[in-house]
Amino acid sequence: MRFYQILAEMPVGDSTKLSNLQQIIGKKIKSLPQTEEAFKTLKEIEDLLQNVNAGGRIGLINSVLSEIPDETVRSAQRELARYIAGIDMSPADRADLFAKWKADELINHKLLLTGGKHTFAEIVNGYNSNAAIKELTDDLTRVEGYGHGKGEFVLNVFSKRIGKGENNKGDLVIDGKSIEVKTTDAGGARFGDQEVKPGADYFTAVANFDNTIIKPLNLKFSKSGINVGNIQELYKTAVDKPLFKKLITPVVKGLFPAIDTSAALVALLGEDYNQAKQEFAKASLSNYLTQKRDYGVLYIDISKDPFIFIFFRNNEELNEAGFRLDISTQYLVTYDTQRVAAQFTIVPSSRLSAEKLQTIIPTGTNKKPNAAPNARTDVTKSKIQNWVAQFTGNRNVTDPTIQQQITNTVYELAKKDLSAADIVKNLEKTYPVLKVTKTSKKK
């Protein structure tokens, strides 16, 4: 049994026994070897002896937690104490943790609500330098409770300036701003809740389309409903396309009642399935934000290592950061209210990355014979390095050596007059670590 365990289990009310134990331990301490492990043990003993009258380790933790001026911490104090007590931390790390916590310095609020991808190493102060802060952060991220989902709880308890939204306005209030939190773990998140649902005429429109178009065809579809891919294929072979379009239009409008759905409808009746999915993903986000009227969305992906955070206020900001929405199966014709909001994740976009790179190294399509060297040959490496930093960072590639190799590759390919799209394809082929999640196929 370790020394601190003996002390932690010692009846603190018996001063005689405690004094005897201190004498015994004192003799043992003198015989300890001069090693780092022994020094750590001594620090634990010293710390517990100093605080044993406060109730040992749990007593000390509860005492310090009670000093943090945050109502959420007080409400969850027993749960927090249990997690902290289970972490093997040095007195110095614990002191640093509580000092930052009491001063409300654990969370970098500004970065949390800054566009682009971030990790806990950037958002939580001390995450990389204090093992106790890192372990507690990782543990609490997966906690659901006290009215919070995964990812929300840890942010709330770590800062008194982060609280729970009221009157169905946002999942969290961060520095006075109402923020929707969408967390991906085993499955995707959804842009739908009790407040955001199909329009009043949606199910009537679904029944009209089903009875007029689907049932006469005698086709069997999933019990969950008919998805975007199915509808797109059915339209291609429809005998009466005007009638098909007339009946599917109110279905699409009913699915996203708060916005203009013309772009989604055009894509649905087009030839490109991936484009249709992307337009429906954008419509889902726009419809959700229009009805919720929150400041923005904080996307948390705890299925990744490390956990990632992406903040955005609209689809344009998400795209500017090099990401896009990726939905799974979007059911369009369904009677199941649980299926109308498709699951989504956020993934890096090769197309968007290529578009941004194109602004740095313009195409040579307008270059005349015998013209001066293309602008791409004069582009500075600093601009390419900035692009590479975002491009690789979005794909969790942070090794400086690999980033420099990619920068050099981009620079050399640019001088060969390759298009930005071809450069990105070449990079993803040459460096497997840059592989992007593929768009899911039709189901």
Sequence and secondary structure as in RCSB ss.txt:
>XXXX:A:sequence
MRFYQILAEMPVGDSTKLSNLQQIIGKKIKSLPQTEEAFKTLKEIEDLLQNVNAGGRIGLINSVLSEIPDETVRS
AQRELARYIAGIDMSPADRADLFAKWKADELINHKLLLTGGKHTFAEIVNGYNSNAAIKELTDDLTRVEGYGHGK
GEFVLNVFSKRIGKGENNKGDLVIDGKSIEVKTTDAGGARFGDQEVKPGADYFTAVANFDNTIIKPLNLKFSKSG
INVGNIQELYKTAVDKPLFKKLITPVVKGLFPAIDTSAALVALLGEDYNQAKQEFAKASLSNYLTQKRDYGVLYI
DISKDPFIFIFFRNNEELNEAGFRLDISTQYLVTYDTQRVAAQFTIVPSSRLSAEKLQTIIPTGTNKKPNAAPNA
RTDVTKSKIQNWVAQFTGNRNVTDPTIQQQITNTVYELAKKDLSAADIVKNLEKTYPVLKVTKTSKKK
>XXXX:A:secstr
  HHHHHHHS TT HHHHHHHHHHHHHHHHTS SSHHHHHHHHHHHHHHHHGGGTHHHHHHHHHHTTS  HHHHH
THHHHHHHHHTS   HHHHHHHHHHHHTT SB HHHHTSBEEEEHHHHBTTTTT HHHHHHHHHHHT  BTTB T
THHHHHHH TTEEE STT  SEEETTEEEEEEEESSS EES  SSS   TTHHHHHHHHIIIIIGGGT    TT 
EEHHHHHHHHHT S HHHHHHHHHHHHHHHSTTS  HHHHHHHTSS HHHHHHHHHHHHHHHHHHHH  SEEEEE
ETTSSS EEEEESSHHHHHHTTEEEEES  EEE S TTTSS EEEEEE HHHHHHHHHHHS  STT  TT    G
GGG  HHHHHHHHHHHHHTTT   HHHHHHHHHHHHHHHHTT  HHHHHHHHHHH GGG         
